[in-house]
Amino acid sequence: MNFSKKAQEEMVGFVLIVVIVSVIGIIILGISLNRPRNIEAQTSAELNSFSSSVLSYTTNCEIPETNPRQIKELIKDCSQNDICSNGQNPCQVLSTTLKELVSHSSYRVERGSYTRYFKISVLNEVSNGTYNDAITPIQEGNEQECVRKLIDTQPLNIGLAENSIFKVEVCYKD
Amino acid sequence: MENLGQLKIQQMVFMIIAVALFFILATLFYFSIKTANLYQASIESERDRSIGLIIKLASSPELSYTGVSNGIDSDKLMALKKQPEYRDYWGVNGIIIEKLYPKYPDAECNTGNYPNCTKIILFEKDGDVAQSASSYVALCRKDSINGRAYDKCELALMVIQTLENEF
């Protein structure tokens, strides 16, 4: 009788330990899954070739007439509030063209696509290491779905600020 | 009393086995994740290496467009297309440039339809192609509006075909 009671006590103790460990494990797992994942962005040779090709793309915005502007020139025109010779707004042309370029590349975000998010921004350095958006960023998709992130920055020597960069971020599901 | 001792030993053995199993599974899980990352890294490295070859070819004087970073001269491509002696010069099995944006009629470029075409096949050797790699380029040419010349650059994909393990 004494043995049986002791065995029962031990079993209860063991079950209690298992339950406590499981509960702690579930809590830790829950916290780690809910925590926003801080993904380390990687550089990519392919994204680098994409962003440098995009910067050289010739748009249909002419400033002045018969002088079509490349994307990198249009960025400056947009931030200076210039107007294309056909009356279009350079910022609008810039936004539309960049979206079209992305949608015709492997970085397009669509249903069932591998790419989940992209963002193109132009940044001016305001102080040591601090950057401000020079134009409204162009982005699509949901950054929260990102698992793997690629990033590329191209220096812009167009006289916007002392240090301006063209930044492209792309991320994938896995 | 002897039974109790045996029971305790049995209990301890079970616990040791369970703990050992747990650690073995946890280690296996950790290494499977690590290996998956390693595999991903090796694919990335292979891709970067092949893109490096494309960038090297794109920046050669025979193809590059002066003054445009990552730019390829489409007029040069059309001229080189007619030079069969260049087929062995590049050390690859094929070079194809495909315009991505803006959209043109889906046709291979020749002297009759250039530049209103999509694909410039610089050359493509016969035989099986083991690998192909691609990278984005700016495909540029001289154009003019009302007699004023300017650089017209478009987004294109440069595809290189090779035999096995050439990258």
Contacts between the chains, C-beta under 8 A, distances in Angstrom:
chain1	res1	chain2	res2	distance
A	3	B	3	7.9
A	3	B	4	6.9
A	7	B	7	7.7
A	10	B	11	7.8
A	42	B	44	7.6
A	44	B	44	7.6
A	44	B	48	7.3
A	45	B	47	7.5
A	45	B	48	4.4
A	45	B	51	4.1
A	45	B	52	6.4
A	45	B	55	7.3
A	45	B	135	7.4
A	46	B	47	6.8
A	46	B	48	7.8
A	46	B	51	5.5
A	46	B	135	5.8
A	46	B	136	7.0
A	49	B	51	6.5
A	49	B	54	7.7
A	49	B	55	6.6
A	49	B	70	5.6
A	49	B	135	4.6
A	49	B	136	4.5
A	49	B	137	6.8
A	50	B	136	4.3
A	52	B	69	4.8
A	52	B	70	4.3
A	52	B	138	7.4
A	53	B	70	5.3
A	53	B	71	8.0
A	53	B	136	4.6
A	53	B	137	5.7
A	53	B	138	4.2
A	53	B	153	7.9
A	53	B	155	5.6
A	53	B	156	7.6
A	54	B	155	6.8
A	55	B	69	7.4
A	56	B	68	4.9
A	56	B	69	6.5
A	56	B	70	7.1
A	56	B	71	5.9
A	56	B	138	4.0
A	56	B	140	7.1
A	56	B	153	4.5
A	57	B	101	7.9
A	57	B	138	6.7
A	57	B	153	5.7
A	57	B	154	6.7
A	57	B	155	5.8
A	58	B	150	7.4
A	58	B	151	6.7
A	58	B	152	4.8
A	58	B	153	4.9
A	58	B	154	7.2
A	62	B	145	7.3
A	65	B	145	8.0
A	65	B	146	8.0
A	66	B	145	4.4
A	66	B	146	5.2
A	66	B	148	4.3
A	66	B	150	7.5
A	67	B	148	7.4
A	67	B	150	6.7
A	68	B	145	7.2
A	68	B	150	5.7
A	68	B	152	7.2
A	70	B	151	7.7
A	70	B	153	6.7
A	100	B	101	5.9
A	101	B	100	8.0
A	101	B	101	5.5
A	101	B	155	5.6
A	104	B	100	4.6
A	104	B	101	4.0
A	104	B	103	7.7
A	104	B	155	6.7
A	105	B	100	6.4
A	105	B	101	8.0
A	105	B	136	7.0
A	105	B	155	7.2
